[in-house]
Amino acid sequence: MTLSKTRFFWAACLPLPLALGACAVTAPPAQVPTTPPVAWQAPLPHQGSLGDLTRWWTQLGDPLLVELIDAAQAISPGVAQAQSRIAQARATQVASRAALLPSLDAQASASRGFNEQLAGIATTAQAGLQASWEIDLFGANRATKTAADQRLAGAQALWHEARVSVAAEVAQQTSSLRTCLEQLRVAERDAQSRGETSRLSDLSERAGFTAPATAALARASAAEAQARASQQRMQCDVEVKTMVALTGWEEPALRGRLSTPTSAAPDALFTIAALPAQVLAQRPDVYNAEREVAAASAEVGSAQAQRYPRLSLSGSVGTAWVRSGGVTTDLNTWTIGPLALSVPLFDGGRRGAQVDAAQARYDEAAALYRAKVRQAVSEVEQALVRLQSTAERNTSARVAAAGYRTSFDATEARWRGGLASLVELEDARRTSLAAENALIALQHERQAAWVSLYRAAGGGWKE
């Protein structure tokens, strides 16, 4: 090829990328509009200002809970899985970034044999570098990298969500366990009280002051209380073993720490924003769903770009060494090109089907994102409703428990003085026991509502 023809060739080929690049692909929007409510349809605790939720459990005054959450997060398979997905997403990002850059390979070989050109035995060695680069005309590789970036950001948010889930689960389980132990103490006190009543009734029966039927009622009541306490003890043992599996603690150590009394939890543990949009911005699962929409949008663009021509440039530089009959010959070569253009003509509809599949995945991601936003709003409002309800019932439950306890104490004093029947005593005892257990359950319900609100508000995650 003459010099003038070479110049003409490069003059014709160099503008080609610019001409082809003018045919840009159009991907669907990377952000899907949503309309969160302007305000919560539920009352906010303490007027609702944005608070730090990251380690709210430290405000409970329970050092054991802090240690249990740290231990559970350290061994949680969910957190480990989230970390693995971050590593996978980061590796995918590196691979997608590499597709935008040239690649360089080294080659070397050596041989010895008969060479027809030299008509003799020759030793041949050669080495070289081979470079290639796909010019991303229509943004296929850039779109793939964008999708990888978005999924990495989503994976990092899901790692925080996994930690939030573990913290919420441990806090919920700890509250349940302490509630069970408190109810066990109530059941044991009740069994002891009924046992004493049964003993006195037996003495009165033997003295002829109490009818056999009345003494039998007292013994039945005592037996029922013992059975209830045994059942409650079994429930607490199950709760302890669940906590051991969740945190990896040794059971004797856990039981020893649980025996230490804790201070009462404060009425308010944290506050959240009055604007739903601010809370939704703290939800890692909503953020991940939004990033998935952006990634799916980029993948649609990448699939569309596969339907257009592809342009690649390659080049090489090398050296060769030949020795025959005591004579050594060196040869150095280099090339730029070819500049290769690949134009898809017929593929049986494969590329079109890939675009349709990518578009369907985008539509699915958009629908899931909208559903995730609605779910997030619902979860926050449900937790707020539960908090409001427990706050409203708290005073009444305390008054009821105290009143029924006073009534029982008075009825028991009257029974000991012979002024009340055993039936009256058992009725007062049953009512007092139910009220005391209801108050303990209400306290657990309120703490569970705080835990639900913590989880629903995103656990203090920030983009």
Stockholm file with secondary structure:
# STOCKHOLM 1.0

chainA/1-463         MTLSKTRFFWAACLPLPLALGACAVTAPPAQVPTTPPVAWQAPLPHQGSLGDLTRWWTQLGDPLLVELIDAAQAISPGVAQAQSRIAQARATQVASRAALLPSLDAQASASRGFNEQLAGIATTAQAGLQASWEIDLFGANRATKTAADQRLAGAQALWHEARVSVAAEVAQQTSSLRTCLEQLRVAERDAQSRGETSRLSDLSERAGFTAPATAALARASAAEAQARASQQRMQCDVEVKTMVALTGWEEPALRGRLSTPTSAAPDALFTIAALPAQVLAQRPDVYNAEREVAAASAEVGSAQAQRYPRLSLSGSVGTAWVRSGGVTTDLNTWTIGPLALSVPLFDGGRRGAQVDAAQARYDEAAALYRAKVRQAVSEVEQALVRLQSTAERNTSARVAAAGYRTSFDATEARWRGGLASLVELEDARRTSLAAENALIALQHERQAAWVSLYRAAGGGWKE
#=GR chainA/1-463 SS CCHHHHHHHHHHHTTHHHHHHTSCCCCCCSSCCCCCCSSCSSCCGGGCCCCCCTTGGGGGSCHHHHHHHHHHHHHCHHHHHHHHHHHHHHHHHHHHHHTTSCEEEEEEEEEEEEETTTTEEEEEEEEEEEEEEEECSSSHHHHHHHHHHHHHHHHHHHHHHHHHHHHHHHHHHHHHHHHHHHHHHHHHHHHHHHHHHHHHHHHHHHTTSSCHHHHHHHHHHHHHHHHHHHHHHHHHHHHHHHHHHHHCCCHHHHHHHHTSCCCCCCSCCCCCCSSHHHHHTTCHHHHHHHHHHHHHHHHHHHHHHTTSCEEEEEEEEEEEEEEETTEEEEEEEEEEEEEEEECCCCCTTHHHHHHHHHHHHHHHHHHHHHHHHHHHHHHHHHHHHHHHHHHHHHHHHHHHHHHHHHHHHHHHHHHHTTSSCHHHHHHHHHHHHHHHHHHHHHHHHHHHHHHHHHHHTTTTCCC
#=GC SS_cons         CCHHHHHHHHHHHTTHHHHHHTSCCCCCCSSCCCCCCSSCSSCCGGGCCCCCCTTGGGGGSCHHHHHHHHHHHHHCHHHHHHHHHHHHHHHHHHHHHHTTSCEEEEEEEEEEEEETTTTEEEEEEEEEEEEEEEECSSSHHHHHHHHHHHHHHHHHHHHHHHHHHHHHHHHHHHHHHHHHHHHHHHHHHHHHHHHHHHHHHHHHHHTTSSCHHHHHHHHHHHHHHHHHHHHHHHHHHHHHHHHHHHHCCCHHHHHHHHTSCCCCCCSCCCCCCSSHHHHHTTCHHHHHHHHHHHHHHHHHHHHHHTTSCEEEEEEEEEEEEEEETTEEEEEEEEEEEEEEEECCCCCTTHHHHHHHHHHHHHHHHHHHHHHHHHHHHHHHHHHHHHHHHHHHHHHHHHHHHHHHHHHHHHHHHHHHTTSSCHHHHHHHHHHHHHHHHHHHHHHHHHHHHHHHHHHHTTTTCCC
//
